[in-house]
Structure formats: structure tokens, C-alpha cells
Amino acid sequence: MADVQAAFASFSPPQGCAPFPLTVNNTSTQNASTTYYWEFGDGATSNTFNPTHTYTNPGTYDIMLIVTDTGSCNGVDTAFAQVVIGAAPPIDVTLDTVSCYGAGVELETVFVPGATYQW
């Protein structure tokens, strides 16, 4: 049995659209001699216990966590997970009339289930 354990409970949320901020819930062993090394699958890395990372491109990314305890005989463990980042839904806005500053404009879009829009 290893003296250290690498584990992360979940992502919040487990998938989404780019740009996508990933927050990790690290449940690994913690002590004074433990270090953490994360690879997010897109070239980014981190050495923090509970890192956050933003995926800027759609794709499937393999995440790796290596936990090392320099004060232990069996001082290394690794955990893996995968996250799927989708493309943001396209929005096409066409203005077919002249609008003056301060005038109201009505926008229409196709509803995409699960999507949110911010204007």
C-alpha cells in the first residue's frame, strides 16, 4: 500500500464550452513534504493543491496529477481524468435596419439547450 494517494473527486462542472474554467477538488494526501504536479493536457501545468485552469479551445483533454511525498518510502502516486470541452454555440446577429444611438434593437437567435447568453 502506498504511503501517499493521488486523487481528485470531481470537476466543477465536468464538461463545458470554451473558454472553460476548470476547478479541481483535490482529495489527495496532504502533509508538509507532499508536492503536487498537474498536467492539463493542453501544455499547461500547475504545482498548487487545488488548481484552476481555463481551456481556451474545444477538445478532449487528459488530466494527470502526480503526488510526491519526499518523506515516504512509497512516495509517488498518480491519478488521471478526462475533460471534454465543446465549442461555444455560434451566434449570428444581422441588423437589417438603421438604428440610432439609444434606440432599442431586437435580437433573435436559435435556442441551444444548455447554452447561456450574455449581452
Disulfide bonds with the S-S distance in Angstrom:
none
